[in-house]
Amino acid sequence: MTPSLQAVSADLRLAVLDGADPGTATARLGYLAGVVAAAGTDWSIFAGTEGAVLARLVLRALDRLSPGVVGRRLGALRVEAASRVRAAGASARGQRVGSGEVEAGMPEPSHAGFFGLDLWTLRHRRFDGRMSPKLRREVFVMGDAVTVLPYDPARDRVLLIEQLRMGPLGRGDPLPWQLEAIAGRIDPGETPEAAARREAVEEAGLLLGALEQVAEYYPTPGAVTEYLYSYVALCDLPDGVAGVHGAAAEAEDIQGHLVSFDRLVELLASGEIGNAPLLLTVLWLQRERARLRGT
């Protein structure tokens, strides 16, 4: 059932109107209703600030994708909406001198699977003060995520996980299994810290102690929206704690490895650690290890 424009929240009303005339607004509400029905959910998903952002993301697909297609990836869109709310609190200007002036049309959804691919048409203010020519850019859309490396300061060792990864497979790597920190998407309504603790249980069967923040960053800012929150977690890692874990619903097959700190540094130096979040975290741990061990 499609509610009237007057019956929805003020935030959602603004998202639906967004410069549209009343007739168009009715059609936009109808499209949202179709997505809600296709996803088997209710209108509460559009509540609050994140809900209004979600509505705008859904409405970008109007006249491009069917409600059924969008409904099937509503979970991924909710993750994206939460990521956009966090992005609004970006760090203030310091060294950067970019104007912040960008003229962009509505992004066009080109692919709508678990991840999305958007096509952007834009111009921006150049450093010489002129406007750039019209640019056409593709953006791979991913939500915010966390990585966390469990570290036992008493035993001076970490727990790494190993799993098959599509990036190395697609590149032609003959051994596309990666040694990594525990990692996963941040769910809607979840803090990065809570996501780190949840993923540690799912991927390694671990309950984490205190979290030490390593960094927040875009790993591939040239074309990917993903933003990472990386941590080291103080943790008890006795012999036998490493095993095979993973969420069955996601067909995860994850092997744990207990690795001494010295062996970890060897893996870094040899190149066997080949992904940016773990590389960054190991370098941070090298710097902070004495403090964490109280030595």
matplotlib code that plots the C-alpha trace (Angstrom):
import matplotlib.pyplot as plt

x = [0.0, 1.3, 0.9, 0.0, 2.7, 1.2, 1.3, 5.1, 7.8, 9.1, 12.6, 11.0, 8.7, 11.7, 13.5, 10.4, 9.7, 13.3, 12.1, 9.4, 5.9, 3.0, 2.2, 5.8, 6.0, 3.1, 4.9, 8.0, 6.1, 4.6, 8.1, 9.2, 6.2, 7.1, 10.6, 9.3, 6.9, 9.6, 12.0, 9.3, 9.8, 7.9, 8.1, 10.1, 13.3, 12.9, 12.8, 15.3, 18.3, 19.6, 16.1, 15.8, 19.2, 18.2, 15.0, 17.1, 19.4, 16.4, 14.8, 18.0, 16.9, 13.4, 12.8, 16.1, 15.6, 12.5, 11.4, 12.1, 15.7, 16.2, 14.3, 16.7, 19.6, 17.9, 20.2, 23.3, 21.6, 21.0, 24.7, 25.5, 23.0, 24.7, 28.1, 26.9, 25.7, 29.1, 30.8, 29.0, 31.3, 34.5, 37.6, 38.0, 40.2, 43.9, 46.6, 44.0, 43.3, 40.6, 37.6, 35.0, 33.0, 31.6, 28.8, 27.3, 24.2, 22.2, 24.4, 23.1, 23.0, 24.6, 24.8, 22.8, 24.1, 25.5, 27.7, 26.7, 28.3, 27.3, 28.0, 28.7, 28.8, 30.5, 32.6, 34.8, 36.7, 40.4, 43.4, 43.9, 40.4, 38.8, 36.1, 37.1, 35.6, 32.6, 33.9, 32.3, 33.4, 32.5, 32.2, 32.2, 29.8, 30.7, 29.7, 31.9, 33.8, 36.0, 39.2, 40.5, 43.7, 43.5, 46.8, 47.8, 50.4, 51.3, 52.1, 53.2, 51.2, 48.3, 45.5, 45.4, 42.6, 42.9, 40.2, 39.7, 39.4, 37.8, 40.2, 43.3, 41.3, 40.1, 43.7, 45.0, 46.8, 47.5, 47.0, 44.1, 43.8, 44.8, 46.2, 44.1, 42.9, 39.3, 37.0, 33.4, 30.8, 29.3, 25.6, 22.9, 22.6, 25.9, 29.1, 32.5, 33.5, 30.4, 31.0, 34.6, 33.4, 30.6, 33.0, 35.5, 32.9, 31.7, 35.1, 37.3, 35.1, 36.8, 35.6, 37.7, 39.1, 40.0, 40.1, 43.0, 42.2, 44.8, 43.4, 40.3, 40.9, 39.8, 41.8, 41.1, 39.9, 40.3, 37.1, 35.7, 33.5, 34.7, 35.9, 37.7, 38.0, 41.0, 41.8, 44.1, 42.2, 43.8, 42.8, 43.6, 45.1, 46.0, 47.1, 44.3, 42.2, 42.7, 40.1, 37.8, 34.9, 32.6, 29.0, 27.3, 24.7, 27.5, 29.3, 32.4, 35.3, 37.9, 41.0, 42.6, 46.4, 48.2, 51.3, 54.1, 55.0, 58.4, 56.8, 54.3, 57.2, 58.7, 55.5, 55.4, 59.0, 58.5, 55.5, 53.2, 51.0, 49.6, 46.6, 46.6, 44.6, 46.8, 50.0, 49.0, 48.0, 51.2, 53.3, 51.1, 51.7, 55.4, 55.3, 53.0, 54.0, 56.2, 53.4, 50.8, 53.1, 53.9, 57.7]
y = [0.0, 3.5, 6.1, 9.7, 12.3, 14.0, 10.7, 10.1, 11.7, 15.1, 13.7, 11.2, 13.9, 16.0, 13.1, 12.2, 15.8, 16.8, 19.4, 17.2, 18.4, 16.7, 14.3, 13.1, 12.9, 10.4, 8.3, 8.4, 7.3, 4.5, 3.4, 3.3, 1.2, -1.2, -1.6, -2.1, -4.8, -6.5, -6.6, -7.9, -5.1, -2.1, 1.7, 1.9, 1.4, 5.0, 6.4, 8.9, 10.4, 7.2, 6.3, 9.5, 9.0, 5.4, 6.8, 9.1, 6.2, 4.0, 6.9, 7.2, 4.0, 5.3, 4.7, 2.8, -0.4, -2.2, -2.2, -5.9, -5.5, -2.6, -4.6, -7.5, -5.3, -3.1, -4.5, -3.3, 0.1, 0.4, -0.2, 2.5, 5.0, 4.5, 5.0, 8.3, 9.5, 8.7, 10.4, 13.7, 14.0, 14.0, 15.5, 19.3, 21.0, 21.1, 20.6, 20.2, 23.3, 21.8, 24.1, 21.5, 22.8, 19.9, 20.1, 16.6, 15.2, 12.4, 9.2, 6.5, 3.0, 0.7, -2.5, -3.5, -6.7, -7.1, -4.1, -1.4, 0.5, 4.1, 6.3, 9.9, 13.0, 15.9, 19.1, 20.5, 23.6, 23.1, 24.3, 27.1, 28.4, 27.3, 24.6, 21.2, 19.8, 17.5, 14.2, 10.7, 8.5, 5.0, 4.5, 1.0, 1.4, -0.4, 0.3, 1.1, -1.8, -2.7, -4.8, -6.0, -7.9, -9.8, -9.5, -11.3, -9.0, -11.7, -14.4, -11.8, -13.3, -12.5, -14.4, -14.1, -15.5, -17.0, -17.2, -17.2, -13.7, -12.7, -9.7, -11.9, -14.6, -12.0, -10.7, -14.1, -14.9, -18.6, -18.8, -16.4, -17.2, -14.2, -13.8, -11.0, -9.4, -10.2, -7.9, -7.2, -4.7, -2.4, -3.1, -0.3, 1.1, -0.5, 1.2, 0.3, -1.1, -3.3, -4.5, -5.5, -7.5, -9.2, -10.2, -11.6, -14.0, -14.9, -15.3, -16.6, -17.5, -14.8, -12.4, -9.3, -7.1, -3.5, -2.1, 0.1, 2.2, 2.0, 4.3, 5.3, 5.5, 5.0, 2.0, 2.8, 6.4, 6.6, 4.7, 2.9, 4.3, 1.8, 3.4, 1.3, 1.5, -0.6, -1.8, -4.0, -5.8, -7.0, -10.7, -14.0, -16.3, -19.7, -22.7, -24.4, -21.2, -21.1, -23.1, -23.0, -20.5, -18.4, -17.6, -20.6, -18.3, -16.4, -19.6, -18.4, -20.8, -19.1, -20.7, -19.1, -19.0, -18.3, -16.4, -15.0, -11.4, -12.2, -14.5, -11.8, -9.4, -12.1, -12.5, -8.7, -8.6, -11.6, -10.2, -13.0, -10.4, -8.7, -6.6, -3.0, -3.2, -5.9, -4.3, -1.0, -2.7, -4.7, -1.5, 0.1, -2.9, -2.7, 0.9, 0.3, -3.2, -2.1, 0.1, -2.7, -5.1, -2.7, -2.9]
z = [0.0, -1.0, 1.7, 0.8, 0.7, 3.8, 5.8, 5.5, 7.7, 6.9, 6.0, 3.6, 2.1, 1.3, -0.3, -2.4, -3.5, -4.2, -6.8, -8.2, -9.0, -7.1, -9.9, -10.2, -6.4, -6.4, -9.0, -6.9, -3.8, -5.9, -6.9, -3.3, -2.5, -5.2, -3.8, -0.3, -1.5, -3.6, -0.6, 1.8, 4.3, 5.4, 5.4, 8.6, 6.5, 5.4, 8.9, 10.2, 8.4, 7.1, 5.8, 3.9, 2.3, 1.4, -0.3, -2.4, -3.4, -4.3, -6.3, -8.4, -10.1, -11.1, -14.8, -15.0, -12.9, -11.9, -8.2, -8.1, -9.1, -6.5, -3.8, -4.1, -3.3, -0.7, 2.0, 0.1, -0.5, 3.3, 3.9, 1.3, 2.9, 6.3, 4.7, 3.2, 6.6, 8.1, 5.1, 5.9, 9.0, 6.9, 8.3, 7.9, 5.4, 6.3, 3.7, 0.9, -1.3, -3.6, -3.9, -3.2, -6.2, -8.2, -10.8, -11.2, -12.6, -11.0, -11.0, -13.3, -11.9, -14.4, -12.4, -9.4, -7.7, -4.2, -5.2, -7.6, -10.5, -11.1, -14.1, -13.3, -15.5, -13.8, -14.0, -11.2, -10.4, -11.3, -9.3, -11.9, -11.2, -14.5, -14.7, -16.0, -19.2, -18.8, -17.5, -17.6, -14.7, -13.4, -9.7, -8.0, -5.1, -1.8, 1.7, 4.7, 6.2, 9.1, 9.5, 12.9, 13.7, 17.0, 19.0, 22.2, 23.8, 26.4, 23.9, 21.3, 18.4, 16.1, 14.4, 10.7, 8.5, 5.0, 2.3, -1.4, -2.8, -6.1, -6.8, -7.0, -8.9, -11.5, -11.9, -12.7, -9.4, -9.4, -5.6, -5.0, -1.3, 0.9, 4.4, 5.9, 9.0, 10.0, 7.9, 7.0, 6.0, 8.7, 8.9, 9.0, 12.5, 13.6, 14.7, 13.2, 16.6, 16.9, 13.4, 14.3, 17.3, 15.3, 12.4, 14.9, 16.2, 12.7, 11.0, 13.9, 16.9, 18.9, 21.6, 21.4, 24.2, 23.9, 20.3, 19.2, 16.1, 13.4, 10.7, 8.7, 4.9, 1.3, 0.0, -3.6, -3.9, -7.7, -8.5, -5.4, -2.6, 0.0, 3.3, 5.9, 9.7, 10.7, 14.3, 16.3, 19.1, 22.3, 22.7, 24.4, 21.7, 23.3, 21.3, 19.4, 19.0, 15.2, 13.2, 10.2, 10.5, 8.4, 7.9, 6.2, 4.6, 2.8, 1.8, 3.8, 4.2, 6.4, 7.9, 11.0, 11.5, 14.8, 13.8, 16.1, 15.7, 14.3, 11.7, 10.9, 10.1, 7.9, 6.0, 5.5, 4.2, 1.9, 0.2, 1.2, 2.9, -0.2, 0.8, 2.0, 5.2, 6.7, 5.5, 7.1, 10.3, 10.6, 10.2, 12.9, 15.2, 14.7, 15.9, 18.9, 20.0, 22.9, 24.3, 24.0, 25.7, 28.5, 27.7]

ax = plt.figure().add_subplot(projection="3d")
ax.plot(x, y, z, "-o")
ax.set_aspect("equal")
plt.show()
